[in-house]
Amino acid sequence: MALQQELQSDRSPSKILSINDFGLVAITRKRVKQSLERTLCTPCPYCQGAGMVKSPQTMCFEILEQTKAISKQVGASADVMLRCSPDVAEAFRTSEKEVFEEIEAYFGGPVTIESDPNLHQEQFDFAIM
């Protein structure tokens, strides 16, 4: 009874559960304020708070999908430059070389890769001249 009276003055809603085998009383409290982490921090601008970013291989395939849409609007004789992060550029030169060849096939000619260390791994753009 005394414990219940004391908990009534607490601003956080709480419940008193049963006494366990060790003679301890279990009490649950509902959090009223935001956690300290949420108060002091903001979501990551790179992963939007997910804690994950897309892999270079995933980005290669996303660039391929974007290529399919862009190539329909661009003439086959245009010079094309792809600007992407260094990790994605390296993937195109090594493990995802076939994907890059497919991109070149969509544009009907060679595509120049420009590795830009200022770009985030999930950013890329095409320059069509």
C-alpha positions as CSV (number, residue, x, y, z in Angstrom):
1,M,0.0,0.0,0.0
2,A,2.7,2.5,0.9
3,L,4.5,1.7,-2.4
4,Q,1.3,2.4,-4.4
5,Q,0.8,5.7,-2.6
6,E,4.4,6.8,-3.3
7,L,4.1,5.8,-7.0
8,Q,1.0,8.0,-7.4
9,S,3.1,11.1,-7.0
10,D,5.4,9.9,-9.8
11,R,4.7,11.7,-13.1
12,S,5.3,8.6,-15.2
13,P,2.5,6.0,-15.3
14,S,3.7,2.9,-13.6
15,K,2.4,-0.6,-12.6
16,I,3.3,-2.7,-9.7
17,L,3.6,-6.4,-10.6
18,S,3.9,-9.4,-8.3
19,I,6.7,-10.1,-5.9
20,N,9.1,-12.7,-7.3
21,D,10.9,-15.6,-5.7
22,F,13.7,-13.4,-4.5
23,G,11.3,-11.1,-2.6
24,L,11.7,-8.3,-5.2
25,V,8.8,-6.2,-6.4
26,A,8.7,-5.7,-10.2
27,I,7.5,-2.2,-11.3
28,T,7.1,-1.0,-14.9
29,R,7.2,2.7,-15.8
30,K,6.2,4.3,-19.0
31,R,8.7,6.7,-20.5
32,V,7.3,10.2,-20.7
33,K,10.2,12.1,-22.3
34,Q,12.2,11.3,-25.3
35,S,15.4,9.3,-24.8
36,L,18.6,11.3,-24.3
37,E,19.9,9.9,-27.6
38,R,16.9,11.3,-29.5
39,T,17.2,14.6,-27.7
40,L,20.9,15.0,-28.4
41,C,21.2,13.4,-31.9
42,T,19.7,13.7,-35.3
43,P,19.2,10.9,-37.9
44,C,22.2,10.2,-40.1
45,P,21.9,12.2,-43.3
46,Y,23.5,9.4,-45.3
47,C,21.4,6.4,-44.2
48,Q,18.3,8.4,-42.9
49,G,18.8,6.8,-39.5
50,A,18.6,3.2,-40.8
51,G,22.2,2.5,-39.9
52,M,22.9,1.1,-43.4
53,V,23.9,2.4,-46.8
54,K,23.6,0.7,-50.2
55,S,26.6,-1.4,-51.2
56,P,28.6,-0.4,-54.3
57,Q,27.2,-3.5,-56.1
58,T,23.6,-2.4,-55.4
59,M,24.4,1.1,-56.6
60,C,25.8,-0.4,-59.9
61,F,22.5,-2.0,-60.6
62,E,20.6,1.2,-59.6
63,I,22.7,3.1,-62.1
64,L,21.9,0.5,-64.7
65,E,18.2,1.0,-64.1
66,Q,18.6,4.8,-64.4
67,T,20.6,4.2,-67.6
68,K,17.7,2.4,-69.2
69,A,15.4,5.4,-68.6
70,I,18.0,8.0,-69.7
71,S,19.2,6.2,-72.8
72,K,15.7,6.3,-74.3
73,Q,15.8,10.2,-74.2
74,V,19.4,10.6,-75.5
75,G,20.8,10.0,-78.9
76,A,23.2,7.1,-79.4
77,S,26.1,9.4,-80.6
78,A,26.3,11.5,-77.4
79,D,29.3,11.4,-75.2
80,V,28.4,10.2,-71.7
81,M,30.2,10.7,-68.4
82,L,29.1,8.9,-65.2
83,R,30.1,10.6,-62.0
84,C,30.0,8.4,-58.9
85,S,31.7,7.6,-55.6
86,P,35.2,5.9,-55.7
87,D,33.8,2.7,-54.3
88,V,31.1,2.4,-57.0
89,A,33.6,3.4,-59.7
90,E,36.0,0.6,-58.5
91,A,33.1,-1.9,-58.5
92,F,32.4,-1.0,-62.2
93,R,36.0,-1.6,-63.0
94,T,36.3,-4.9,-61.3
95,S,33.4,-7.1,-60.0
96,E,30.6,-5.3,-61.9
97,K,32.4,-4.9,-65.2
98,E,29.6,-6.7,-67.1
99,V,27.0,-4.3,-65.7
100,F,29.2,-1.4,-66.9
101,E,29.4,-2.9,-70.4
102,E,25.6,-3.2,-70.4
103,I,25.4,0.6,-69.5
104,E,27.7,1.3,-72.4
105,A,25.5,-0.8,-74.7
106,Y,22.4,1.2,-73.7
107,F,24.2,4.5,-74.6
108,G,25.6,3.0,-77.8
109,G,29.2,3.9,-77.1
110,P,31.9,4.3,-74.4
111,V,30.9,5.9,-71.1
112,T,33.6,7.7,-69.1
113,I,33.6,7.1,-65.3
114,E,34.6,10.0,-63.1
115,S,35.3,9.0,-59.5
116,D,34.4,11.8,-57.2
117,P,35.4,11.4,-53.5
118,N,33.0,14.2,-52.5
119,L,30.0,12.1,-53.6
120,H,28.2,9.9,-51.1
121,Q,28.2,6.2,-52.1
122,E,24.4,6.5,-53.0
123,Q,24.9,9.5,-55.2
124,F,25.7,9.6,-58.9
125,D,24.9,11.6,-62.0
126,F,25.3,11.5,-65.8
127,A,26.7,14.3,-67.9
128,I,25.6,14.0,-71.5
129,M,27.5,16.1,-74.0
